[in-house]
Amino acid sequence: METTERKETLTVLRRLISYGEKIFCLSTTLVAPLGDRRLDPRRSTPAVVKAALVMFWTRLPSLNALAQISAPRFWKQWLHEPLASADTLGRVHAALYADQLRKSIFLVYQQLKRNKALPDHHGMGLAVLDGHESHASYRRHCDGCLQRTIHSEHGDRVQHYHRQVTLMLLPAAPPGRPALRLLLDQEPQRPGENEVQTALRLLERVLTRYPRAFDLVLADALYAVAPFFNFLLDHGKHALVVLKQERRDLYLDAMALFAQQTPLLGGYRDRQCEWWDVSDLCSWPQVQTPVRVIRSRETYSVRRQLDGQPELLNSDWIWVTTAPAAQLRTERAVRFGHQRWDIENYAFNELANEWHSDHVFRHDPNAIE
Ligand SMILES: [Zn+2]
């Protein structure tokens, strides 16, 4: 790193740290309680976690790159001990108690909530969850890896990979400020289980710690299954999930009812929309309550690449939800339905493109978690 660039980085870093100390009591409240499974540690857990924080905040691609920040005075002030080697940093993360980190995330949430940085959407709290594959490898594997066989012209090969289900809170925007998006928790998918099972384990834990953080959970079409809907209903929450033709009875019944309904005209962003909305559908008896299906046919204009002329395109969205119309009007349901993409754009894509999480920093199930 060039000297001026390094100086600027350190200046921004110091400001970020002092903000974290002031608002969140970063060192004393969030990091100091953290521990790990080592019996005879030479480097303290907080110092290791604080080094990793610097790695992420300065957007470095690896633990090794961290050692190249040559700033002895900074490290001494920040860690109160020498910077651990890349190998030690990796080993300690493999031994960290993940649930203590989760507790610290909860404290961040609590403080943001107190500071009114996480308002709900007119009485409704929103969250989205989705599964995501963090990395895949033919060579390295660990006992947390999932496996699949990849068929190719050169024969079959076993590929190892990790998948997690992640939950993101989607608060409304505070007055005059952009909305924050907060990753609350994630749960590794275990060998032999499907993504919804992983998601239910995640939700069970999240709802114990955050019983009132959200009322409605957004998810993709994979989650249009009765166990997911019933689990949320049992916990006093609602689901809003993409509906595809695979859920045949409900889909066909909803389409038949839409055909008899005059659509409501509305707008989403710069799109003109036709909305259909039918409640009390009993064609999905496995779900404890009748469900509601909403369709949004959206027309928007794009410039054709070929000749630059405007062209009108359509997209058609269908969602199934348990949220009643009195609590969630059509217009807001459509807006929320589209927000399901926030976890792709602001979590998975951003983590990979901006925070180097397209690879693992240490291949170990606990370090990944
Ligand atoms: Zn692995």
Residues whose N, C-alpha, C, O or C-beta is under 5 A from the ligand:
A	BS01	ZN	H141 C142 G144 C145
